[in-house]
Amino acid sequence: MKTRESGMPEEAVWSRFFDPEAIFDALQLGADTGDTVDFGCGYGTFALPAARRICGTVIGFDIEAEMIGISRQRARDASLPNVRFEQRDFVAEGSGLADRSVDYVMHFNILHAEERMRLLREARRILAPGGRVGIIHWNHDPKTPRGPSMEIRPRPGDCHRWVIEAGFTVTDPIVNLPPYHYGLVGRK
Ligand SMILES: C[S@@+](CC[C@H](N)C(=O)[O-])C[C@H]1O[C@@H](n2cnc3c(N)ncnc32)[C@H](O)[C@@H]1O
């Protein structure tokens, strides 16, 4: 089942809202990061630059065949060998990955989902000890050019609480990710 309000504008519009390199720097995804999973990869906005940066492989999941097709084509165009995309409903089916098998999980612009605790617990299950979940979301500000409706848009404190509830440790402060986002990291 597709998570609520997870539609996106066209890729050229969407990509203008983010600076992936600055986000990775802030959320501890670096050259030493191993296998990484992107839950709801969309256009591959983060999966592709993550693959260029890390030493592991990126796996991007999305329920939409169109998103998977676009992401795969972009990876081919960029000749990126260490990224793959799989059409999958991770709310209904989980990730299908083994326990403790990956190093980093991206939950980017997805935790407004009603099933957020299921997603966070799945992230924790597949992460190796010491692995990280990185979260970004739209600022809790009605003036942002996109983002879920304010009624369901999580505040930074909500994400912080959910990550702890899912069993992660959060040691670093919530970071501002201009122009429109904030982020945090949970450690298993
Ligand atoms: C708001 S977009 C965010 C995309 C990407 N994380 C980003 O920040 O650029 C949410 C994405 O999650 C996907 N999605 C929603 N529900 C899903 C589900 N149950 N299983 C897999 N993907 C899902 C949507 O198709 C969409 O591409």
The ligand as a Gaussian input file, in Angstrom:
#p B3LYP/6-31G(d) Opt

LIG

0 1
 C        7.745000      11.643000      -1.143000
 S        8.516000      10.446000      -2.167000
 C       10.196000      10.528000      -1.558000
 C       11.200000       9.961000      -2.543000
 C       12.655000       9.984000      -2.084000
 N       12.838000       9.329000      -0.801000
 C       13.165000      11.382000      -2.030000
 O       13.195000      11.953000      -0.924000
 O       13.538000      11.930000      -3.085000
 C        7.969000       8.889000      -1.476000
 C        8.268000       7.689000      -2.355000
 O        7.911000       6.511000      -1.629000
 C        7.273000       5.616000      -2.509000
 N        6.395000       4.747000      -1.724000
 C        5.252000       5.097000      -1.092000
 N        4.721000       4.039000      -0.468000
 C        5.533000       2.977000      -0.716000
 C        5.488000       1.601000      -0.341000
 N        4.495000       1.096000       0.404000
 N        6.495000       0.787000      -0.763000
 C        7.512000       1.294000      -1.536000
 N        7.590000       2.595000      -1.924000
 C        6.618000       3.428000      -1.517000
 C        6.526000       6.522000      -3.482000
 O        6.204000       5.854000      -4.694000
 C        7.497000       7.685000      -3.670000
 O        8.369000       7.474000      -4.749000

